[in-house]
Amino acid sequence: MTTPDAAPPLPRPLSPRGDRLPAGPLERVLRLGLVVVVTLVFAFLVIPILIVIVESFNSVDYLSFPLEGWSLRHYERFFGDASWVGATARSAEIALPASAVSTVVGTMAAWGLARLSHRGKGAAFALLYSPIVVPIIVLAMSYYFLFAELRLIGQWAAIAIAYSVMGVPYVLVSVTGALQQFDPELENAARTLGAGITRTLLRVTLPQLASAVLAGALFAFVIAFDEAVVILFVSGSDSVTLTRKLWDSVRYDLTPTLAVAGTVLICVCATLFLLSELIKVLRERRERRRPGSGAPDREAHP
């Protein structure tokens, strides 16, 4: 009786580096060129930001670079000036409700459009994305004519609503991406067990989308906090935000206090963007650890 031949051994997986063919001269030149171009672009974007931050520590009362000396006097002037502090607080007062409205509207729109199979789905997406596509100056002029007709120039609530419209696309993008990885069978199971639409949404769907919703809310807050064009048209004299105050000071008062205000804007936006990226990383880790996601089972025995 003959025994069957043993199965051939599985091929050893290729390593990402060891089995790769050596790069030719042309490929090395292209890689070096790509590194140089990326470095120049990165420097072009980052160096002006660093100059603004460094300029905020200047010791003289006028803008100069290199610095004449190092001092914190302009930070004391910024945080001791009621107009600058009030403008910063007004920006936060407008951005918070604007981001809240954007989050609710964008999340509900993403949830509804994900389950819509009608031909008008594409048109609905295009309409919700239009604040990003339309040039900001056109959007600002449209808000100005509308607010002037309704006598809402300078009303912070109307400005918050305008910013909420501009923040909806960012929430929509974030939540739509999360819904593409969401298993709709979880909702079907909840409905089968007796949960209504509202309870399923609050107890099943939203907890799974919480990180994406929060990331979209942070983006909407940043848009409302540091936007400068729309506020120049609709702020009037009653709702002077930090960006409006910056613009006025650039025209009439060129001092390093402007750099302090710019540094405050940079720090707020950078912190929120880093927080958004942290939320994204935590969400990806949670997806990989979820059963059935394809992650290796650590408890499996060889």
C-alpha positions in Angstrom: 0.0 0.0 0.0 1.5 3.2 -1.1 1.3 6.3 1.0 0.2 9.5 -0.6 3.0 12.0 -1.3 3.4 14.7 1.3 1.9 18.0 0.3 4.6 20.5 -0.9 5.5 23.1 1.7 3.9 26.5 1.5 6.0 29.1 -0.1 7.8 31.4 2.4 6.1 34.9 2.4 8.1 37.5 0.7 9.6 40.1 3.0 8.8 43.7 2.1 12.4 44.7 1.8 14.7 41.6 1.6 13.4 40.1 -1.7 12.9 43.4 -3.5 15.0 44.1 -6.5 17.6 46.9 -5.9 16.6 50.3 -7.2 18.1 51.4 -10.4 19.8 54.8 -10.8 16.7 56.4 -12.4 14.5 55.2 -9.5 16.9 56.5 -6.9 17.0 59.9 -8.7 13.2 60.0 -8.8 12.9 59.1 -5.1 15.5 61.8 -4.2 13.6 64.3 -6.3 10.3 63.4 -4.6 11.9 63.8 -1.1 13.2 67.2 -2.1 9.9 68.4 -3.5 7.9 67.2 -0.4 10.5 68.8 1.9 10.2 72.2 0.1 6.4 72.1 0.1 6.4 71.2 3.8 8.9 74.0 4.6 6.8 76.4 2.5 3.7 75.6 4.7 5.3 75.4 8.1 8.0 78.1 8.1 5.5 81.0 7.9 3.6 79.5 10.9 6.8 79.2 12.9 7.7 82.8 12.1 4.4 84.0 13.4 4.9 82.1 16.6 8.4 83.4 17.1 7.3 87.0 16.3 4.9 86.9 19.2 7.9 86.9 21.6 9.4 90.1 20.1 10.5 92.7 22.6 9.8 95.7 20.5 6.4 97.4 19.6 6.7 96.8 15.9 6.9 93.8 13.6 10.5 92.8 12.8 12.3 89.7 11.9 14.9 88.6 13.1 13.7 89.5 16.6 15.1 92.5 18.4 14.8 90.5 21.7 12.7 88.1 23.6 9.8 89.1 25.8 6.3 88.1 27.0 5.0 91.7 27.1 2.7 91.2 24.1 1.1 88.1 25.6 0.4 90.3 28.7 -1.0 93.0 26.4 -3.2 90.5 24.6 -4.7 88.8 27.6 -5.0 92.1 29.4 -6.9 93.8 26.6 -10.6 93.4 27.0 -11.1 93.8 23.2 -8.9 90.9 22.3 -10.2 88.6 25.0 -13.8 89.6 24.2 -13.2 88.9 20.5 -11.7 85.4 21.3 -14.7 84.7 23.6 -17.1 85.8 20.9 -15.5 83.4 18.4 -16.0 80.6 20.8 -19.6 81.6 21.5 -20.3 81.5 17.8 -18.3 78.4 17.0 -19.8 76.2 19.8 -23.5 76.4 18.7 -22.5 76.4 15.0 -20.6 73.1 15.5 -23.4 71.6 17.5 -25.9 72.3 14.7 -23.5 71.1 12.1 -23.0 67.9 14.0 -26.7 67.1 14.4 -27.6 68.0 10.8 -24.6 66.3 9.2 -25.0 63.1 11.3 -28.7 62.8 10.5 -28.1 63.6 6.8 -25.4 60.9 6.6 -27.5 58.4 8.4 -30.5 59.1 6.1 -28.6 59.2 2.9 -26.8 55.9 3.7 -30.2 54.2 3.6 -31.6 56.1 0.6 -31.7 54.2 -2.7 -33.6 56.9 -4.6 -32.1 58.6 -7.7 -32.1 61.9 -5.9 -29.4 60.7 -3.5 -26.6 62.1 -5.6 -28.3 65.5 -5.8 -28.8 65.5 -2.1 -25.1 64.8 -1.5 -24.2 67.6 -4.0 -26.4 70.1 -2.2 -25.0 69.2 1.2 -21.4 69.5 -0.2 -22.1 72.8 -1.9 -20.7 75.0 0.9 -17.2 73.5 0.1 -17.6 73.8 -3.7 -18.9 77.4 -3.8 -16.2 80.0 -3.5 -16.1 81.5 -0.1 -16.4 85.1 -1.4 -19.6 84.2 -3.2 -20.9 82.5 -0.1 -20.0 85.6 2.0 -21.8 88.0 -0.4 -24.9 85.8 -0.4 -25.0 85.8 3.4 -24.6 89.6 3.4 -27.5 90.2 1.0 -29.7 87.8 2.9 -28.8 89.1 6.4 -29.2 92.7 5.2 -32.6 92.0 3.8 -33.7 90.4 7.1 -31.8 93.0 9.3 -29.6 90.3 10.9 -26.2 91.9 10.3 -24.2 91.6 13.4 -26.5 89.1 15.1 -24.4 86.3 16.5 -27.1 83.7 16.3 -27.5 84.4 12.5 -23.7 84.2 12.1 -23.7 80.8 14.0 -26.4 79.5 11.7 -24.3 80.6 8.6 -21.2 78.8 10.0 -23.3 75.7 10.8 -24.2 75.4 7.1 -20.5 75.6 6.3 -19.6 72.9 8.8 -22.2 70.3 7.7 -20.1 68.9 4.8 -17.2 68.1 7.1 -19.5 66.2 9.5 -21.1 64.5 6.6 -17.8 63.3 5.2 -16.6 62.0 8.6 -19.9 60.1 9.5 -20.4 58.8 5.9 -16.9 57.2 6.1 -17.8 55.5 9.4 -21.2 54.3 8.1 -19.4 52.5 5.2 -17.8 50.3 7.9 -20.9 49.9 10.0 -22.8 46.6 9.9 -26.5 47.3 9.2 -27.3 43.9 10.6 -26.8 45.3 14.1 -29.7 47.7 13.5 -31.8 44.8 12.1 -31.1 42.7 15.1 -32.1 45.5 17.4 -35.4 46.1 15.5 -36.1 42.4 15.6 -35.7 42.4 19.4 -38.4 45.1 19.6 -36.4 48.4 19.6 -37.9 51.3 17.7 -36.2 53.5 15.2 -35.2 56.1 17.7 -34.0 53.7 20.3 -32.0 51.8 17.7 -30.4 55.0 16.6 -29.5 56.2 20.1 -28.5 52.8 21.6 -26.9 50.9 18.7 -26.0 53.2 15.8 -24.7 56.4 17.5 -22.4 54.6 19.9 -20.7 52.9 17.0 -20.3 56.3 15.2 -19.4 58.3 18.2 -15.7 58.9 17.3 -16.6 59.9 13.7 -19.3 62.3 14.9 -16.9 63.9 17.4 -14.2 64.2 14.7 -16.7 65.9 12.4 -17.7 68.2 15.3 -14.1 69.3 15.8 -13.7 70.1 12.2 -16.9 72.1 12.2 -15.7 74.0 15.3 -12.4 74.9 13.6 -14.2 76.2 10.5 -16.5 78.4 12.6 -13.7 79.6 14.9 -11.0 80.8 12.4 -13.1 81.7 9.3 -12.3 85.3 8.2 -14.1 86.1 5.0 -17.8 85.6 5.9 -17.4 87.4 9.2 -16.0 90.5 7.4 -19.4 90.8 5.6 -21.9 90.0 8.3 -20.3 90.8 11.6 -21.2 94.5 11.7 -20.0 96.2 14.9 -21.7 94.0 17.4 -20.1 90.6 16.7 -16.4 91.2 16.4 -14.7 87.8 16.4 -11.0 87.1 16.8 -10.5 86.9 13.0 -12.3 90.2 12.5 -10.3 91.9 15.2 -7.1 90.5 13.5 -8.2 92.0 10.2 -8.9 95.4 11.7 -5.6 95.4 13.5 -3.6 94.5 10.4 -5.1 97.6 8.7 -4.5 100.1 11.6 -2.1 98.7 14.2 0.8 96.5 13.1 2.3 95.3 16.4 3.5 91.9 17.6 0.2 91.6 19.4 -1.1 90.4 16.0 1.4 87.6 16.2 0.1 86.6 19.6 -3.5 86.5 18.3 -2.3 84.4 15.3 -0.5 82.1 17.7 -3.7 81.6 19.7 -5.5 80.7 16.5 -2.7 78.3 15.5 -2.7 76.6 18.9 -6.5 76.2 19.0 -6.7 74.8 15.4 -3.6 72.5 15.8 -4.9 71.1 19.1 -8.3 70.3 17.6 -6.8 68.7 14.5 -4.4 66.6 16.6 -7.4 65.6 18.8 -9.3 64.6 15.6 -6.4 62.5 14.4 -6.2 60.8 17.9 -9.9 60.0 17.7 -9.3 58.5 14.2 -6.4 56.3 15.4 -8.4 55.1 18.4 -11.4 54.3 16.2 -9.2 52.3 13.8 -7.7 50.3 16.7 -11.1 49.5 18.0 -12.2 48.3 14.6 -9.2 46.0 14.4 -9.9 44.6 17.8 -13.5 43.9 17.0 -14.3 40.2 16.5 -14.5 39.3 12.8 -12.4 42.2 11.7 -9.6 40.0 10.5 -7.2 40.8 13.4 -5.1 37.8 14.6 -6.5 36.0 17.6 -3.9 36.3 20.4 -5.4 33.4 22.3 -5.1 30.9 19.5 -2.7 28.0 20.1 -0.1 27.0 17.5 
